[in-house]
Amino acid sequence: MEKELTVQELLFNDQPVVINRKLAKCLGLKEAVIFQQIHYWLEINKRTKNNFKENKYWTYNSVKAWHENEFDFLSLRTVERTLQKLEKDGLLESKVFNKMAGDKTKWYTINYDKLLEVCNKKLSEKEILSSKRKDAGIKGAKAKASKMDSSESIQPTWQNGDPYNQLGRTIQPTWQNDTTNLAEAIPEITTETSTKISFSNISNSSKGENSPISFQNRYEKIIGKKLGVTTLPKFQEHIKNFRADLIESILVYAEETNARTYQWFEDRINDCLRKGITTGEQFTDDINAYREKQRQAKNRAIKEKEEAKNLDNAIEVAKERELSAIINREIDLTAAEEVPEVKQLLVDIVSTTEFNAWIVPNKFLRIDDDIIFLCRNNLTKGVIERKYKDNILSVLRDNGITGELILEVERN
């Protein structure tokens, strides 16, 4: 029989692993837990003046040691991925200061400037989104109140005198006429179409394919799982506050893109708030514009790749032609004029032995502005090419000869 747990095993009297809620909002829960613990060890090292390198305090551990000693409530792979993510985002810096060459244990320190930059940006974005959600909630509640006031058959009574409470959530009205219960926010409509939509139509719609429960069932089917205790209220709140045609367009897009999480839906809602999208048509236009932009970018990339490939091919062909021309070129030496004085220009650039061995036995010819070094054999040509050609060409330039220096072998 297994030993039963005690309270002391679940609620510690000593110092537990703690997280800062703001940090968790900025980085995520797992990231905040690991980040806080690394900061804890850095602070200890500061107090003990330990592991100070490159003007920073560091702490070190292998991933396995971090997991076993600090984060055994997370999986080893989760610890590894989280450390990699924090490092990739620039929040953690890592180096290897180990004395043994085979020891690859990473040392970590925190980039506090980057931390402040990231958190300030994240918190600011969350405040903006929260404000937009609140405005959307108020707008939807006012639209519902306005429509209810204009109906003779249905008269809502706001329980708190205000359709929006202090927490920014829409307060559900208690209907005096209990024959109808509208679970979906009345969509905003233009003056032109408002006279064509009756409360009976909206009530019937709430029981059909555009009802909140229908939207919920459809999205759960798309992502392949039920919405949870935290995500379901959020989903229902969005259904109340946004037009049915917008929700419908988002669900169609979810099916097309094979959405798998509630967060996908939340991200699309946030996109709509950020871009001021309120209708299904606007959402569809935005998606089509995005896809067209992606298509154009892809086409440009393909075109640039093809142009680069064609350019490379053209360069390769040109090189092959040039090489072929050089290999197949035969210079007509019948019109060449021998210029023995060129040999005398080269006396000072080589030793007497080298001059007699590699310069004297050969001929110098001139064709137009070019100088032909006519070698007795291929061995001589190879030696001249490797050892003397640059020096010979330099002497020719110094003496006003600007043409090419061409090495040829005597033909039998």
C-alpha positions as a Markdown table, in Angstrom:
| # | Residue | x | y | z |
|---|---|---|---|---|
| 1 | Met | 0.0 | 0.0 | 0.0 |
| 2 | Glu | 1.4 | 3.4 | -1.0 |
| 3 | Lys | 2.2 | 5.9 | 1.7 |
| 4 | Glu | -0.4 | 8.7 | 2.0 |
| 5 | Leu | 0.7 | 12.3 | 1.4 |
| 6 | Thr | 1.0 | 14.7 | 4.2 |
| 7 | Val | 0.2 | 18.4 | 4.2 |
| 8 | Gln | 3.9 | 19.2 | 4.7 |
| 9 | Glu | 4.7 | 17.4 | 1.5 |
| 10 | Leu | 2.4 | 19.7 | -0.5 |
| 11 | Leu | 2.6 | 23.0 | 1.4 |
| 12 | Phe | 6.2 | 24.0 | 2.3 |
| 13 | Asn | 7.2 | 25.8 | 5.4 |
| 14 | Asp | 10.6 | 26.6 | 3.9 |
| 15 | Gln | 11.3 | 28.8 | 0.9 |
| 16 | Pro | 9.4 | 27.4 | -2.2 |
| 17 | Val | 10.0 | 28.1 | -5.9 |
| 18 | Val | 8.2 | 31.3 | -6.5 |
| 19 | Ile | 7.2 | 33.3 | -9.6 |
| 20 | Asn | 6.2 | 36.9 | -10.2 |
| 21 | Arg | 2.8 | 37.2 | -11.8 |
| 22 | Lys | 3.8 | 40.1 | -14.0 |
| 23 | Leu | 6.8 | 38.1 | -15.2 |
| 24 | Ala | 4.5 | 35.1 | -16.0 |
| 25 | Lys | 2.3 | 37.4 | -18.0 |
| 26 | Cys | 5.3 | 38.7 | -20.0 |
| 27 | Leu | 7.2 | 35.4 | -20.6 |
| 28 | Gly | 4.8 | 32.6 | -19.9 |
| 29 | Leu | 4.5 | 30.4 | -16.8 |
| 30 | Lys | 7.3 | 27.8 | -17.5 |
| 31 | Glu | 9.6 | 30.6 | -18.6 |
| 32 | Ala | 8.9 | 32.7 | -15.5 |
| 33 | Val | 9.6 | 29.8 | -13.2 |
| 34 | Ile | 13.0 | 29.0 | -14.7 |
| 35 | Phe | 13.9 | 32.6 | -15.2 |
| 36 | Gln | 13.2 | 33.5 | -11.6 |
| 37 | Gln | 15.3 | 30.5 | -10.3 |
| 38 | Ile | 18.3 | 31.5 | -12.4 |
| 39 | His | 17.9 | 35.1 | -11.0 |
| 40 | Tyr | 17.8 | 33.6 | -7.5 |
| 41 | Trp | 21.2 | 31.8 | -8.1 |
| 42 | Leu | 22.7 | 34.9 | -9.7 |
| 43 | Glu | 21.8 | 37.0 | -6.6 |
| 44 | Ile | 23.4 | 34.4 | -4.3 |
| 45 | Asn | 26.6 | 34.5 | -6.4 |
| 46 | Lys | 26.5 | 38.3 | -6.2 |
| 47 | Arg | 26.4 | 38.2 | -2.4 |
| 48 | Thr | 29.2 | 35.6 | -2.2 |
| 49 | Lys | 31.3 | 37.2 | -4.9 |
| 50 | Asn | 31.3 | 34.0 | -6.8 |
| 51 | Asn | 31.4 | 33.2 | -10.6 |
| 52 | Phe | 32.2 | 36.7 | -11.7 |
| 53 | Lys | 33.4 | 36.7 | -15.3 |
| 54 | Glu | 33.5 | 39.3 | -18.0 |
| 55 | Asn | 32.0 | 41.9 | -15.6 |
| 56 | Lys | 28.9 | 39.7 | -15.0 |
| 57 | Tyr | 27.8 | 37.1 | -12.4 |
| 58 | Trp | 27.0 | 33.7 | -13.8 |
| 59 | Thr | 25.4 | 30.4 | -12.7 |
| 60 | Tyr | 25.9 | 27.0 | -14.3 |
| 61 | Asn | 24.3 | 23.6 | -14.5 |
| 62 | Ser | 23.6 | 20.9 | -17.1 |
| 63 | Val | 20.0 | 20.6 | -18.3 |
| 64 | Lys | 19.8 | 17.3 | -16.5 |
| 65 | Ala | 21.0 | 18.9 | -13.2 |
| 66 | Trp | 18.5 | 21.8 | -13.6 |
| 67 | His | 15.7 | 19.3 | -14.1 |
| 68 | Glu | 16.7 | 17.1 | -11.2 |
| 69 | Asn | 17.6 | 19.8 | -8.6 |
| 70 | Glu | 15.2 | 22.6 | -9.5 |
| 71 | Phe | 12.5 | 21.8 | -11.9 |
| 72 | Asp | 11.6 | 18.1 | -11.5 |
| 73 | Phe | 7.9 | 19.1 | -11.7 |
| 74 | Leu | 8.6 | 19.8 | -15.4 |
| 75 | Ser | 9.7 | 17.3 | -18.0 |
| 76 | Leu | 13.4 | 17.2 | -18.9 |
| 77 | Arg | 12.5 | 18.1 | -22.5 |
| 78 | Thr | 10.4 | 21.1 | -21.3 |
| 79 | Val | 13.3 | 22.4 | -19.3 |
| 80 | Glu | 15.6 | 22.1 | -22.2 |
| 81 | Arg | 13.2 | 23.8 | -24.7 |
| 82 | Thr | 12.5 | 26.6 | -22.2 |
| 83 | Leu | 16.2 | 27.4 | -21.7 |
| 84 | Gln | 16.7 | 27.4 | -25.4 |
| 85 | Lys | 13.8 | 29.7 | -26.0 |
| 86 | Leu | 14.9 | 32.2 | -23.3 |
| 87 | Glu | 18.4 | 32.1 | -24.9 |
| 88 | Lys | 17.0 | 32.5 | -28.4 |
| 89 | Asp | 14.9 | 35.5 | -27.3 |
| 90 | Gly | 18.0 | 37.2 | -25.9 |
| 91 | Leu | 16.8 | 37.1 | -22.3 |
| 92 | Leu | 19.5 | 34.6 | -21.2 |
| 93 | Glu | 23.1 | 34.8 | -22.2 |
| 94 | Ser | 25.2 | 31.6 | -22.2 |
| 95 | Lys | 28.9 | 30.7 | -22.4 |
| 96 | Val | 31.2 | 27.9 | -21.6 |
| 97 | Phe | 33.9 | 28.7 | -19.0 |
| 98 | Asn | 34.7 | 25.1 | -18.0 |
| 99 | Lys | 38.4 | 24.3 | -17.6 |
| 100 | Met | 38.0 | 20.7 | -18.9 |
| 101 | Ala | 37.7 | 20.6 | -22.7 |
| 102 | Gly | 35.1 | 17.9 | -22.6 |
| 103 | Asp | 32.9 | 19.7 | -20.1 |
| 104 | Lys | 30.1 | 21.4 | -22.1 |
| 105 | Thr | 28.1 | 22.6 | -19.2 |
| 106 | Lys | 26.5 | 26.0 | -20.0 |
| 107 | Trp | 26.9 | 29.0 | -17.8 |
| 108 | Tyr | 24.0 | 31.4 | -17.8 |
| 109 | Thr | 23.4 | 35.1 | -16.9 |
| 110 | Ile | 20.4 | 37.3 | -17.4 |
| 111 | Asn | 20.2 | 40.2 | -19.9 |
| 112 | Tyr | 18.2 | 42.5 | -17.6 |
| 113 | Asp | 18.0 | 45.3 | -20.2 |
| 114 | Lys | 16.4 | 42.9 | -22.7 |
| 115 | Leu | 14.0 | 41.6 | -20.0 |
| 116 | Leu | 12.7 | 45.2 | -19.3 |
| 117 | Glu | 12.3 | 45.8 | -23.0 |
| 118 | Val | 10.3 | 42.7 | -23.6 |
| 119 | Cys | 8.1 | 43.0 | -20.6 |
| 120 | Asn | 7.3 | 46.6 | -21.1 |
| 121 | Lys | 6.3 | 45.9 | -24.7 |
| 122 | Lys | 4.2 | 42.8 | -23.7 |
| 123 | Leu | 2.4 | 44.6 | -20.9 |
| 124 | Ser | 1.7 | 47.6 | -23.1 |
| 125 | Glu | 0.2 | 45.3 | -25.8 |
| 126 | Lys | -1.9 | 43.5 | -23.2 |
| 127 | Glu | -3.3 | 46.8 | -21.9 |
| 128 | Ile | -4.2 | 47.9 | -25.4 |
| 129 | Leu | -6.0 | 44.7 | -26.2 |
| 130 | Ser | -7.8 | 44.8 | -22.8 |
| 131 | Ser | -8.9 | 48.3 | -23.6 |
| 132 | Lys | -10.2 | 47.3 | -27.0 |
| 133 | Arg | -12.0 | 44.3 | -25.6 |
| 134 | Lys | -13.6 | 46.5 | -23.0 |
| 135 | Asp | -14.7 | 49.0 | -25.7 |
| 136 | Ala | -16.1 | 46.1 | -27.8 |
| 137 | Gly | -18.0 | 44.8 | -24.8 |
| 138 | Ile | -19.5 | 48.1 | -24.1 |
| 139 | Lys | -20.4 | 48.7 | -27.7 |
| 140 | Gly | -22.1 | 45.3 | -28.0 |
| 141 | Ala | -24.0 | 45.8 | -24.7 |
| 142 | Lys | -25.2 | 49.3 | -25.8 |
| 143 | Ala | -26.3 | 47.9 | -29.2 |
| 144 | Lys | -28.2 | 45.1 | -27.4 |
| 145 | Ala | -29.8 | 47.6 | -25.0 |
| 146 | Ser | -30.8 | 50.0 | -27.8 |
| 147 | Lys | -32.5 | 47.2 | -29.8 |
| 148 | Met | -34.3 | 45.9 | -26.7 |
| 149 | Asp | -35.6 | 49.3 | -25.9 |
| 150 | Ser | -37.0 | 49.6 | -29.4 |
| 151 | Ser | -38.9 | 46.3 | -29.2 |
| 152 | Glu | -42.4 | 46.3 | -27.8 |
| 153 | Ser | -42.5 | 42.6 | -27.1 |
| 154 | Ile | -39.2 | 42.3 | -25.2 |
| 155 | Gln | -38.1 | 44.7 | -22.5 |
| 156 | Pro | -34.7 | 44.1 | -20.7 |
| 157 | Thr | -34.1 | 45.3 | -17.2 |
| 158 | Trp | -30.4 | 45.8 | -16.3 |
| 159 | Gln | -29.8 | 44.4 | -12.9 |
| 160 | Asn | -27.1 | 46.9 | -12.0 |
| 161 | Gly | -28.3 | 49.9 | -14.0 |
| 162 | Asp | -25.4 | 49.7 | -16.3 |
| 163 | Pro | -24.7 | 47.1 | -19.0 |
| 164 | Tyr | -21.1 | 47.0 | -18.1 |
| 165 | Asn | -19.7 | 46.3 | -14.7 |
| 166 | Gln | -16.4 | 47.3 | -13.2 |
| 167 | Leu | -14.6 | 44.2 | -14.4 |
| 168 | Gly | -15.4 | 45.0 | -18.0 |
| 169 | Arg | -17.7 | 42.0 | -18.6 |
| 170 | Thr | -21.1 | 42.3 | -20.1 |
| 171 | Ile | -23.8 | 41.8 | -17.5 |
| 172 | Gln | -26.6 | 39.5 | -18.8 |
| 173 | Pro | -30.0 | 41.1 | -18.6 |
| 174 | Thr | -33.0 | 39.5 | -16.9 |
| 175 | Trp | -35.8 | 39.5 | -19.4 |
| 176 | Gln | -39.2 | 40.5 | -18.2 |
| 177 | Asn | -40.8 | 38.5 | -21.0 |
| 178 | Asp | -39.4 | 35.0 | -20.4 |
| 179 | Thr | -40.6 | 33.6 | -23.7 |
| 180 | Thr | -37.3 | 34.6 | -25.4 |
| 181 | Asn | -33.7 | 34.4 | -24.3 |
| 182 | Leu | -31.1 | 36.0 | -26.6 |
| 183 | Ala | -27.8 | 34.3 | -25.9 |
| 184 | Glu | -26.1 | 36.1 | -28.8 |
| 185 | Ala | -25.2 | 39.8 | -29.1 |
| 186 | Ile | -27.4 | 41.6 | -31.6 |
| 187 | Pro | -25.2 | 42.4 | -34.5 |
| 188 | Glu | -24.6 | 46.0 | -35.5 |
| 189 | Ile | -26.5 | 46.9 | -38.6 |
| 190 | Thr | -26.7 | 50.0 | -40.8 |
| 191 | Thr | -29.7 | 52.3 | -41.0 |
| 192 | Glu | -30.5 | 50.9 | -44.4 |
| 193 | Thr | -30.9 | 47.3 | -43.2 |
| 194 | Ser | -32.1 | 47.8 | -39.6 |
| 195 | Thr | -35.7 | 48.0 | -40.6 |
| 196 | Lys | -35.5 | 44.5 | -42.3 |
| 197 | Ile | -34.3 | 42.7 | -39.2 |
| 198 | Ser | -36.8 | 41.8 | -36.6 |
| 199 | Phe | -36.3 | 40.3 | -33.1 |
| 200 | Ser | -38.2 | 37.2 | -34.2 |
| 201 | Asn | -35.5 | 36.7 | -36.9 |
| 202 | Ile | -32.7 | 37.2 | -34.4 |
| 203 | Ser | -34.3 | 34.9 | -31.9 |
| 204 | Asn | -34.7 | 32.1 | -34.5 |
| 205 | Ser | -31.1 | 32.6 | -35.6 |
| 206 | Ser | -29.9 | 32.1 | -32.0 |
| 207 | Lys | -31.3 | 28.6 | -32.2 |
| 208 | Gly | -29.8 | 27.8 | -35.6 |
| 209 | Glu | -26.4 | 27.5 | -37.2 |
| 210 | Asn | -25.3 | 30.9 | -36.0 |
| 211 | Ser | -26.2 | 30.4 | -32.4 |
| 212 | Pro | -23.5 | 30.5 | -29.7 |
| 213 | Ile | -23.8 | 26.8 | -28.9 |
| 214 | Ser | -23.5 | 26.1 | -32.7 |
| 215 | Phe | -20.4 | 28.2 | -32.9 |
| 216 | Gln | -19.0 | 26.4 | -29.9 |
| 217 | Asn | -19.7 | 23.0 | -31.2 |
| 218 | Arg | -18.2 | 23.8 | -34.6 |
| 219 | Tyr | -15.0 | 25.2 | -33.2 |
| 220 | Glu | -14.6 | 22.2 | -30.8 |
| 221 | Lys | -15.0 | 19.9 | -33.8 |
| 222 | Ile | -12.4 | 21.9 | -35.8 |
| 223 | Ile | -9.7 | 21.7 | -33.1 |
| 224 | Gly | -10.7 | 18.2 | -32.1 |
| 225 | Lys | -11.3 | 18.8 | -28.4 |
| 226 | Lys | -13.6 | 20.5 | -25.9 |
| 227 | Leu | -13.0 | 24.0 | -24.7 |
| 228 | Gly | -11.7 | 24.1 | -21.2 |
| 229 | Val | -13.0 | 25.8 | -18.0 |
| 230 | Thr | -10.9 | 28.9 | -18.7 |
| 231 | Thr | -11.2 | 29.0 | -22.5 |
| 232 | Leu | -14.9 | 28.3 | -22.8 |
| 233 | Pro | -16.0 | 31.6 | -21.0 |
| 234 | Lys | -13.6 | 33.6 | -23.1 |
| 235 | Phe | -15.0 | 32.0 | -26.3 |
| 236 | Gln | -18.6 | 32.7 | -25.2 |
| 237 | Glu | -17.7 | 36.3 | -24.4 |
| 238 | His | -16.3 | 36.8 | -27.9 |
| 239 | Ile | -19.4 | 35.3 | -29.4 |
| 240 | Lys | -21.5 | 37.8 | -27.5 |
| 241 | Asn | -19.4 | 40.8 | -28.3 |
| 242 | Phe | -18.7 | 40.3 | -32.0 |
| 243 | Arg | -21.0 | 40.0 | -35.1 |
| 244 | Ala | -22.1 | 36.6 | -36.1 |
| 245 | Asp | -20.8 | 37.1 | -39.7 |
| 246 | Leu | -17.4 | 37.9 | -38.3 |
| 247 | Ile | -17.4 | 34.7 | -36.1 |
| 248 | Glu | -18.6 | 32.7 | -39.1 |
| 249 | Ser | -15.7 | 33.9 | -41.3 |
| 250 | Ile | -13.2 | 33.2 | -38.5 |
| 251 | Leu | -14.5 | 29.6 | -38.2 |
| 252 | Val | -14.4 | 29.1 | -41.9 |
| 253 | Tyr | -10.8 | 30.3 | -41.9 |
| 254 | Ala | -10.0 | 27.9 | -39.0 |
| 255 | Glu | -11.3 | 25.0 | -41.0 |
| 256 | Glu | -9.1 | 26.0 | -44.0 |
| 257 | Thr | -6.0 | 26.4 | -41.9 |
| 258 | Asn | -6.6 | 23.3 | -39.8 |
| 259 | Ala | -6.6 | 25.2 | -36.5 |
| 260 | Arg | -5.8 | 23.0 | -33.4 |
| 261 | Thr | -6.0 | 25.2 | -30.3 |
| 262 | Tyr | -8.2 | 27.8 | -28.7 |
| 263 | Gln | -5.3 | 30.2 | -28.8 |
| 264 | Trp | -5.6 | 30.3 | -32.6 |
| 265 | Phe | -9.1 | 31.7 | -32.2 |
| 266 | Glu | -7.9 | 34.2 | -29.6 |
| 267 | Asp | -5.1 | 35.4 | -31.9 |
| 268 | Arg | -7.6 | 36.0 | -34.7 |
| 269 | Ile | -9.9 | 38.0 | -32.4 |
| 270 | Asn | -6.9 | 40.1 | -31.3 |
| 271 | Asp | -5.9 | 40.7 | -34.9 |
| 272 | Cys | -9.5 | 42.0 | -35.6 |
| 273 | Leu | -9.2 | 44.3 | -32.6 |
| 274 | Arg | -5.8 | 45.6 | -33.6 |
| 275 | Lys | -6.9 | 46.2 | -37.3 |
| 276 | Gly | -10.4 | 47.5 | -36.5 |
| 277 | Ile | -12.1 | 44.6 | -38.3 |
| 278 | Thr | -15.8 | 44.2 | -37.3 |
| 279 | Thr | -17.4 | 42.3 | -40.1 |
| 280 | Gly | -17.0 | 39.0 | -41.9 |
| 281 | Glu | -16.5 | 40.8 | -45.2 |
| 282 | Gln | -13.6 | 42.9 | -43.8 |
| 283 | Phe | -12.0 | 39.8 | -42.3 |
| 284 | Thr | -12.2 | 37.9 | -45.6 |
| 285 | Asp | -10.8 | 40.9 | -47.5 |
| 286 | Asp | -7.9 | 41.0 | -45.0 |
| 287 | Ile | -7.1 | 37.3 | -45.3 |
| 288 | Asn | -7.3 | 37.6 | -49.1 |
| 289 | Ala | -5.0 | 40.6 | -49.1 |
| 290 | Tyr | -2.5 | 38.7 | -46.8 |
| 291 | Arg | -2.6 | 35.7 | -49.2 |
| 292 | Glu | -2.1 | 37.9 | -52.2 |
| 293 | Lys | 0.9 | 39.5 | -50.5 |
| 294 | Gln | 2.3 | 36.0 | -49.7 |
| 295 | Arg | 1.7 | 34.9 | -53.3 |
| 296 | Gln | 3.5 | 37.9 | -54.7 |
| 297 | Ala | 6.4 | 37.5 | -52.3 |
| 298 | Lys | 6.7 | 33.8 | -53.3 |
| 299 | Asn | 6.6 | 34.7 | -57.0 |
| 300 | Arg | 9.3 | 37.4 | -56.5 |
| 301 | Ala | 11.4 | 34.8 | -54.7 |
| 302 | Ile | 11.0 | 32.3 | -57.5 |
| 303 | Lys | 11.7 | 34.9 | -60.1 |
| 304 | Glu | 14.8 | 36.1 | -58.3 |
| 305 | Lys | 16.0 | 32.6 | -57.9 |
| 306 | Glu | 15.4 | 31.8 | -61.6 |
| 307 | Glu | 17.2 | 35.0 | -62.6 |
| 308 | Ala | 20.1 | 34.2 | -60.4 |
| 309 | Lys | 20.2 | 30.7 | -61.9 |
| 310 | Asn | 20.1 | 32.1 | -65.4 |
| 311 | Leu | 22.9 | 34.6 | -64.6 |
| 312 | Asp | 25.0 | 31.8 | -63.1 |
| 313 | Asn | 24.4 | 29.7 | -66.3 |
| 314 | Ala | 25.3 | 32.7 | -68.5 |
| 315 | Ile | 28.5 | 33.3 | -66.6 |
| 316 | Glu | 29.4 | 29.6 | -66.7 |
| 317 | Val | 28.8 | 29.5 | -70.5 |
| 318 | Ala | 30.9 | 32.6 | -71.0 |
| 319 | Lys | 33.7 | 31.1 | -69.0 |
| 320 | Glu | 33.5 | 27.9 | -71.0 |
| 321 | Arg | 33.6 | 29.8 | -74.2 |
| 322 | Glu | 36.5 | 31.9 | -73.0 |
| 323 | Leu | 38.4 | 28.8 | -71.9 |
| 324 | Ser | 37.6 | 27.0 | -75.2 |
| 325 | Ala | 38.9 | 30.1 | -77.1 |
| 326 | Ile | 42.1 | 30.1 | -75.2 |
| 327 | Ile | 42.7 | 26.4 | -75.6 |
| 328 | Asn | 41.9 | 26.4 | -79.3 |
| 329 | Arg | 43.6 | 29.7 | -80.1 |
| 330 | Glu | 46.4 | 29.4 | -82.6 |
| 331 | Ile | 48.5 | 32.5 | -83.1 |
| 332 | Asp | 49.7 | 33.2 | -86.6 |
| 333 | Leu | 53.4 | 33.7 | -86.1 |
| 334 | Thr | 54.2 | 34.3 | -89.7 |
| 335 | Ala | 53.6 | 38.0 | -89.3 |
| 336 | Ala | 55.5 | 38.2 | -86.1 |
| 337 | Glu | 58.7 | 40.3 | -85.8 |
| 338 | Glu | 61.5 | 39.1 | -83.5 |
| 339 | Val | 62.5 | 41.6 | -80.8 |
| 340 | Pro | 65.8 | 40.3 | -79.3 |
| 341 | Glu | 66.2 | 43.5 | -77.3 |
| 342 | Val | 63.5 | 42.4 | -74.9 |
| 343 | Lys | 65.9 | 39.7 | -73.6 |
| 344 | Gln | 68.3 | 42.4 | -72.6 |
| 345 | Leu | 65.6 | 44.1 | -70.5 |
| 346 | Leu | 65.5 | 40.9 | -68.4 |
| 347 | Val | 69.1 | 40.6 | -67.5 |
| 348 | Asp | 68.8 | 42.2 | -64.1 |
| 349 | Ile | 65.7 | 40.4 | -62.9 |
| 350 | Val | 67.2 | 36.9 | -62.7 |
| 351 | Ser | 70.6 | 35.4 | -62.0 |
| 352 | Thr | 73.1 | 34.7 | -64.8 |
| 353 | Thr | 72.5 | 31.0 | -64.5 |
| 354 | Glu | 68.7 | 31.4 | -64.7 |
| 355 | Phe | 69.0 | 33.9 | -67.5 |
| 356 | Asn | 71.1 | 31.5 | -69.6 |
| 357 | Ala | 68.9 | 28.5 | -68.8 |
| 358 | Trp | 65.4 | 29.9 | -69.2 |
| 359 | Ile | 65.6 | 33.2 | -71.1 |
| 360 | Val | 68.4 | 33.0 | -73.7 |
| 361 | Pro | 67.3 | 29.8 | -75.5 |
| 362 | Asn | 63.9 | 31.3 | -76.3 |
| 363 | Lys | 62.6 | 34.0 | -78.7 |
| 364 | Phe | 60.6 | 37.2 | -78.1 |
| 365 | Leu | 58.3 | 38.1 | -81.0 |
| 366 | Arg | 56.0 | 41.1 | -81.4 |
| 367 | Ile | 52.6 | 41.0 | -83.0 |
| 368 | Asp | 50.9 | 44.5 | -83.0 |
| 369 | Asp | 51.2 | 45.5 | -79.3 |
| 370 | Asp | 51.6 | 42.0 | -77.9 |
| 371 | Ile | 54.8 | 40.3 | -77.0 |
| 372 | Ile | 55.0 | 36.5 | -77.7 |
| 373 | Phe | 57.4 | 34.6 | -75.5 |
| 374 | Leu | 58.2 | 31.6 | -77.8 |
| 375 | Cys | 59.3 | 28.8 | -75.5 |
| 376 | Arg | 61.4 | 25.8 | -76.8 |
| 377 | Asn | 59.2 | 23.3 | -75.1 |
| 378 | Asn | 56.3 | 22.8 | -72.6 |
| 379 | Leu | 58.7 | 22.4 | -69.7 |
| 380 | Thr | 60.2 | 25.9 | -70.3 |
| 381 | Lys | 56.7 | 27.3 | -70.7 |
| 382 | Gly | 55.6 | 25.9 | -67.3 |
| 383 | Val | 58.7 | 27.3 | -65.5 |
| 384 | Ile | 58.2 | 30.7 | -67.1 |
| 385 | Glu | 54.5 | 30.7 | -66.2 |
| 386 | Arg | 55.2 | 29.8 | -62.5 |
| 387 | Lys | 58.3 | 31.7 | -61.7 |
| 388 | Tyr | 59.0 | 34.6 | -64.1 |
| 389 | Lys | 56.0 | 35.7 | -66.0 |
| 390 | Asp | 54.9 | 38.4 | -63.5 |
| 391 | Asn | 58.4 | 39.9 | -63.3 |
| 392 | Ile | 58.8 | 39.9 | -67.1 |
| 393 | Leu | 55.4 | 41.6 | -67.5 |
| 394 | Ser | 56.4 | 44.2 | -64.9 |
| 395 | Val | 59.6 | 45.0 | -66.8 |
| 396 | Leu | 57.7 | 45.3 | -70.1 |
| 397 | Arg | 55.3 | 47.8 | -68.5 |
| 398 | Asp | 58.2 | 49.8 | -67.1 |
| 399 | Asn | 59.6 | 50.1 | -70.6 |
| 400 | Gly | 56.3 | 51.3 | -72.2 |
| 401 | Ile | 55.1 | 48.0 | -73.6 |
| 402 | Thr | 51.4 | 47.8 | -72.7 |
| 403 | Gly | 50.2 | 44.8 | -74.7 |
| 404 | Glu | 49.8 | 41.2 | -73.5 |
| 405 | Leu | 52.6 | 38.8 | -72.7 |
| 406 | Ile | 51.6 | 35.5 | -74.4 |
| 407 | Leu | 53.5 | 32.3 | -73.8 |
| 408 | Glu | 53.6 | 29.9 | -76.8 |
| 409 | Val | 55.6 | 26.8 | -77.6 |
| 410 | Glu | 57.5 | 26.4 | -80.8 |
| 411 | Arg | 55.6 | 24.3 | -83.3 |
| 412 | Asn | 57.4 | 21.5 | -85.3 |
